[in-house]
Amino acid sequence: MYVTTGSRFQATHQNKIELASRFIYNALTTMLGTQTLGEEYCDIMQISDSTKTYPSFLRRFLLVTFTSGGRIGLRYLISSLQQRLLVHRLRHPNKHAVRWVEIVVEWLSKSDNFEWTASTVATLHLLIFYFTGKYYHLSKRLSGIRYVFMRPLRQGEEPIGYEVLGLLLLIQTIVRLVKYAADKRRARIDASKDQSPPPEGALATSSTKLRWADLDNIDQSKDQVTDGQKQQS
């Protein structure tokens, strides 16, 4: 890639190159039904959690799609829904779509909210994995694919639990959500203070100051006129 396109192209399109590379690798391994290097090294294979057999091509295709471009696809879906809702409002101004759909789409259309939501969902999914031990990746949970060992476990290889890590992550998540709610509440209070009108006392004081300023300007104008008449006489 560096030899054919140069360093500038590689630096500009680094995210797209990584996405394409990840998709090609997963398509040549998982989608075609072969093991990845990590799966071969750990001697594990993928199975469908519902049938306990090797996953179908549809499940493997969904797994590769979610793993490689799930976030980009979700952004595209949100943008498409936002445009459709806008067209619906323009064509039917008296009819509104489902209210909660509009709220969710409007919330996720903002980049900061989207990144925070995606990070929170990933954290909650990891929390579920620590307590259940199933589906480490969210893409595997959505496609219903999990791992099994291809050989009997030897002495000392018994599965271990991650409940302690799950408890620590649960506390961290609660603190994070409380802090986020407090920041949002503080921002709303500050915004309401900025938009609220000044108190009546402040208005009276400002109007009094304006009246005295007008009187001073009138007195100065009279003095200038008097001085001009004296110089002419």
Disulfide bonds with the S-S distance in Angstrom:
none
